[in-house]
Amino acid sequence: MPKRTDIKSILILGAGPIVIGQACEFDYSGAQACKALREEGYRVILVNSNPATIMTDPDMADATYIEPIHWEVVEKIIEKEKPDAVLPTMGGQTALNCALELDKHGVLAKHGVELIGATADAIDKAENRERFDKAMK
């Protein structure tokens, strides 16, 4: 896939603290995403509520926020940082839920921010049992 030159900065939503049913693989995938995106020249903004993850290492992102992964908190970070895109797929269920809320409340449209990795519709289709069932038939 060619590099997107229309995107300069990407906000990555982390997974937050490790919970039952959501293991630390999101720390690894998120850290690798931060590294890869920075190597490609993107400005990386990280939001993660877990200060104990490797993702929050100061060298991992250009800007790091150890804040709750909640749509209202993330909206304030979007207002300040003005990312071109949000990448929620590296943060598991927590990040996907936050991305859906950002979309539902019009935050992404209001600030002209694109969801990358998965669209809000694709996330909702995977999360909503009825929509998923219908898509599989």
C-alpha positions in Angstrom: 0.0 0.0 0.0 1.5 3.4 -0.9 2.2 6.0 1.7 -0.6 8.5 2.3 0.9 11.9 1.6 -2.4 13.6 2.6 -1.9 12.5 6.2 0.9 14.2 8.3 -0.1 13.3 11.9 -1.8 10.2 13.4 -3.4 9.8 16.8 -3.1 6.3 18.1 -5.5 5.1 20.7 -4.0 2.7 23.2 -5.6 -0.2 25.1 -5.3 1.2 28.6 -4.5 -1.1 31.5 -4.5 -4.8 30.9 -7.9 -6.4 31.7 -9.2 -9.9 31.7 -9.9 -10.9 28.1 -7.7 -8.3 26.6 -4.0 -9.2 26.9 -0.8 -7.3 26.5 -0.5 -8.0 22.7 -2.0 -4.6 22.2 1.0 -3.0 23.9 3.2 -4.7 21.5 1.2 -4.0 18.4 0.7 -0.4 19.4 4.4 0.1 20.1 5.3 -1.4 16.7 2.7 0.9 15.0 4.2 3.9 16.7 7.7 2.9 15.5 6.7 2.1 12.0 4.6 5.3 11.5 7.4 7.5 12.9 9.9 5.8 10.6 7.6 6.6 7.7 7.7 10.3 8.7 4.3 10.7 10.3 3.9 12.7 13.5 2.5 10.3 16.1 0.3 11.3 19.0 -0.4 8.6 21.5 -3.3 8.4 24.0 -3.1 5.6 26.6 -4.3 5.4 30.1 -1.7 2.9 31.1 1.6 4.5 32.2 3.2 1.1 32.7 3.1 0.2 29.0 6.1 0.4 26.6 3.9 2.5 24.4 4.2 5.5 26.8 8.0 5.5 26.6 9.0 9.1 25.7 10.7 8.0 22.5 7.8 6.1 21.2 5.6 9.0 20.0 6.0 12.7 19.3 3.3 13.5 21.8 2.1 11.2 24.6 -1.0 11.6 26.7 -1.6 9.4 29.7 -5.3 10.1 29.9 -8.5 8.1 30.1 -9.5 6.6 26.7 -12.9 8.3 26.7 -14.3 10.2 23.7 -14.6 13.5 25.6 -11.0 13.4 26.7 -9.8 12.4 23.3 -11.8 15.2 21.7 -9.8 17.7 23.8 -6.6 16.1 22.6 -7.8 16.2 19.0 -8.6 19.9 19.4 -5.1 20.6 20.7 -3.0 18.3 18.5 -5.1 18.5 15.3 -4.3 15.1 13.9 -5.2 14.2 10.3 -6.2 10.7 11.3 -7.1 8.4 14.3 -5.8 4.8 14.4 -8.0 2.8 16.8 -7.1 -0.7 15.7 -4.0 -1.0 17.8 -5.8 -0.5 21.1 -8.3 -3.4 21.2 -11.9 -3.1 22.4 -11.2 0.0 24.5 -9.9 2.0 21.5 -12.5 0.7 19.1 -15.3 1.7 21.5 -13.8 5.1 21.9 -13.5 5.5 18.1 -17.2 4.6 17.7 -18.1 7.2 20.3 -16.0 9.9 18.6 -17.8 9.2 15.3 -21.3 9.0 17.0 -20.8 12.3 18.7 -19.6 14.0 15.5 -16.1 14.7 16.8 -14.2 13.3 13.8 -16.4 15.1 11.3 -16.2 18.4 13.3 -12.4 18.3 13.3 -11.9 16.8 9.8 -10.2 13.7 11.2 -10.3 10.4 9.4 -10.5 7.0 11.0 -7.8 4.7 9.5 -7.3 1.0 9.9 -11.1 0.4 10.0 -14.0 2.7 9.3 -16.7 3.4 12.0 -19.1 1.4 9.9 -16.8 -1.6 9.8 -16.2 -1.5 13.5 -19.9 -1.2 14.2 -20.7 -4.1 11.8 -18.2 -6.3 13.7 -19.5 -5.2 17.1 -23.3 -5.3 16.4 -24.5 -8.9 16.5 -27.5 -8.3 14.2 -25.4 -6.4 11.6 -22.6 -9.0 11.8 -25.1 -11.8 11.3 -26.7 -10.0 8.4 -23.3 -9.4 6.8 -22.4 -13.1 7.1 -25.6 -14.3 5.3 
